[in-house]
Amino acid sequence: MNMSRKTGAVALAIMMLGAGAALGQVQGTIITAATEFKGALKWKVSAKAYEVNDGTKTIEVPQVQVQEIKVPKPRALTDAEKQMAEGNYAAAIPALKKISADYLMLTWDRPATRLLAVALLATGDHEEGIRVCETVIKVDPPAGYLGELAPTYWQALLKSGGRNISKAEGLIAQAIKTGDRTASAYALNTRGNLILTAGDTPENAKKALKDGFLRVITLYSNERGPRPEALYMAAKCFEKIGQPPRADAFRTELKRDFPGTEWASKP
């Protein structure tokens, strides 16, 4: 092969490698007060900025200037959700790990990481569940006490035990203090479960109802996300303290209003 052909082949190979890399990048839009930037997006931790490559140039947009980020939901996440729904936790883990890393600070990191942590907890890997949550929380601290990732992170901490229990308790208290209704409701559920871990006794069941599950049911009736768990756990607690009619009433509501949830299918 002569030099010109060799040079051309190398250039083509580089172009193909570049195209392959581009396919793996996260495409989306960064919106600021002044303009929009579209292209391949990447979060730069050290700069606290987003890198945007539109195919011809790369610019950095400081996080403080960003008003909105639009990123399509990755198809792999939808596929992983289906696997999780079917109980195939181990099969979903590799794709969720990749999405969690690739979409860091790009909309879908929290949902993917929550599912990843759920899958890891289901397979008994509590420490790895904590680690993947904290990868996101390190760059996005409110994720530890607000939003959908937080309750799963608390659960991982509690299952790990030891000093992590007091860490979970602190985050639960912080979530309640924020005044965010969804975060508070999930935190109260977790507080109820934490009380029950101290012992399966009627006294603890009463305390879990008073300080956790009944508060969610009565004070946060519009929060549909945490309500199924509150109804299920309240029914279990009322059984424990010898009040089966009240337990039956909560189970009836659970199966009627939330028939497709994991809590409705539990015994």
N, C-alpha and C positions, 0 to 999 in steps of 0.2 A: 504493500500500500504506500503511495507517495505521500509526501508531507501534507499537501493540501487536502487529500482525502482523509488522512489520519486526523488532521485538525478538525475537519468537518464532522467526522464521526464522534470525536470527543465532545464537540459542541452540541451535537444532537443528543448524546447521552446525558449531558448536563441539563439540557432542556427537558428531557424526559424525566429525569430525577426531580427537577424542579416542579414539573407538572404533577408528579406523584405526590410530592410533599404538599402541594397546594390542595390536593383532594382531601387530605387529612386535616386541613385547617378549618377553624370555625368561622363560617361566613355570617356576617351580620351588619348591623348599623349602630353607630354611636351617635347620639343626638345631644348637641349642646345648645345653649341659648342662641348662638350665632349661626350654626350650620349643622349638616349631617355628614358623617364620614362612613362610607360603605366599603367593605372589603373583608379580608381575612383578619380576624381579631385575636389578640393575645393579651393576657394580663401580665404586666411586668411588676413583680413584687417589690423589687428594690426601688423602682421609680414611682411606685403608686400611681401608675398610669396605664392606659391602654395603648397597645401598638396596633395600628391599622395599616394594612398593605392593600392598596387598591389595584395591584397588578403592575403599576409603573413606579410607585414610590411608597415609602413607609414613613408614617408620622406618628408622633406620640401625643395622646390626649390625656392631660392630667385628670385624675379621678374627680377632683373638686369641680371640674367644668362639666362633667357628664350629668345630663338630666334624665336620660333614658337609654336603655340598651335593648335592641330588638334582635333576637337570635331565634331562628326556627328550632322547634323541638327535634332533637336527633332521633332518627328512626330506630336506632339501636336501643334507645331508652324505652320506646313503646314496646319493642320486642322483649326487653328485660322485664318490663311490668307484667307482660303476659306470662312469662316464665315464673315470676314470683307468685302470681295469682294461682298458678297450677301447682305451687309448692316446690318448684325446681330451683331452690335457692342457690345451690352450688353452681348450676349452669349459668345463672345470671351474673355471677360475681365478676368474671373477666371483663365483660362489656361495661359493667357499671364502674369498675376501677378506671377504665380508659376514659369514660365520659366524665367522671369526677375530676380527673386530672386535666383533660383537654378543655373543659368548660369552666375552669376555675375563675370565679368572679364574672361568669358569662351566663347568668340566668339559670342554667340547668345544673349547676354544681350542687346546690342544696338538695333538689329532688333526687338526683342520682346518688349523692352521698348518703342520704337518708335510706334509700332502698338498699344500698350497699351495706350499710351498718345493720339493717334489719336482717339481711341475708347472712352476714357474718355472725350475728347473735344466734340466728337459727341453727347455724352449724357449730356453735359453741366457741367461736373465736372472739371472746369479749375484748381482749386487749387490742386486736386489730380493728375491731369496731370503734373503739375509742380513738385509735390513731387516725383512721380515715376521717372521722368527724373533726378532730383537732387540726387536720391539715386545712380544712375550710375555715374553721373558727379562728385560726391564727391570722388569716388575712381579712377575715370578716367577723370580728368579735361578737356582734349582736346575734350571730347565728347560734351562739351557745345558750341563749336564753329567750330568743324570739324566733318565731317561724316554725316550719314543719320539721326541720332537722333537730331542733333542741330536745323535744321529748325522747327521741331515739338515743340521743347522746346521753341524756340523763339515765335512761335505762341501761345503757352500756356501762356507765360508771357504777350504778347500783349493783349490777350483776358481777362486776369485777371485785367489788367489796373493798375492805381496808379503808385507806384514806380517801379513796374516790367517793365514798358515801358522803362524807362531809362536803366534798366539792360539789356533788350533785345537790345536796341540801342548799348550799349557797346559791347555786344557779336557779333552783326552784323558787327560793325566796326573792331573788332578783326579778324573775319573770312575773311574779305576783305584784311586785312593787311598781312595775312599769305601767300598769293600768291597761295594757293591751289585753282585750277580753279573751282572744283565742289563746294567747300564751298563758294567761292566768288560769283558764279552764284546764288546759293540759297540765299545768303545774299542780293544780289541786288534785287531779287524778293521780299524778305521780306521788304526791304527798300521801294520799290514801294508801297507795301500794307500799310505800316506804314504811308506814305505820304497821301494816300487816306483816312485813318481813321480820318484825320484832317478835312475832309469835302468833300462832293461829288460835287466838282466844276470843271469847265473847267481848271482853273488855277492849281489846284492840279493834275488833270489828265495830264496836260502838264509836270509838275514837276516829276510825277511818271514815265512817259515815259522816260524823259531825264536822271533821276538819278537812274532808276531801270530797267524796262522791256526792253527797247530798247538796253540797254547795254548788257543784257543777250543774246538777239537775234543776235546782231551784233558782239559782242566780244567773245561770248562763244557758237558758233554755234555747236561745237562738244559735248557739255554737254547735253545729251539727257534727263537726269533726270529732271532738272529744266526748260527745254525749253517749254514743253506744257503749263505750268502755265504762262510763259512769253508771249507766243503767245496769250493765252486767255485774259490775263489782258491787253495786248497792244490793242487788238481789242476793248475791253470795253472802254479803254481810248480814242481811236480814235473816237469811237461813241460819247463820251461825248464832244469832241471838234469839232464835226461836220465834220468829215472826213470819211464817210461811205465806200468809195472805199478802203482805206487803212485798215479799220477794216475788210472788206470782204476778203482782200488778206491774212491777218493773220489767219482768221478763216478757209479759204480754206487750207492753209498749215497745220494747226492744225489737221483738219479732215483727210487730206491725209496722213500725216506722223505719226500721233499718234492716230489712230482710236480707240484703246482700252483703252485710258486713261479716267479718270474721267473728265478731262478738255474738251475733245472732245464731251462729252455728255451733257455738261452744255449749257443752252440757251444763 
